[in-house]
Amino acid sequence: MAFADRLQAVRQRNGLTQEQFAEQLHVSRQAVSKWESGVSLS
């Protein structure tokens, strides 16, 4: 399972939106979206 898939699975398992997950990680929602789509890992 790739990082993008694991990240999305963890977020969904915890019932979080990308926005809520981003707030917990102190990053933008766009960053989470890019990570989950595999566009960017930084």
N, C-alpha and C positions, 0 to 999 in steps of 0.2 A: 504494500500500500504506500503510495507516494505521500510526501509531506502535505500536499494540497488536499488530498483525500482525507488524511488523518485529521488535519485541522478542521475541515468542514464537519467531519463526524463528531469530533469533540464538541464543537459549537452547537450542533443540532441536538446531540445527546443531552446537553445542558439546557436546551430550550431557549437559546439566545439568538437574537438577530445579529447580523453583522455589525450593526451600530452598537448594540449592547456589548458585544465581544470586544470591539475596538475600544470602547470606553474603559473596559477592565484592563486592557493591555496598554492603554495610553498611546494609541495610534489612531489614524484616521480610518473611517469605514472603507475608504477607497483602498487603503493598504491591505486590509483583510480581504477585500474582494480580489485584489491582484494576487495575493498569496493563495487563495482558494482556487483561482483559475490557472495558477501556475505561471502567470506572467512575470512575477517578481518574487524573490525570496529575501530581499533586503529591506 
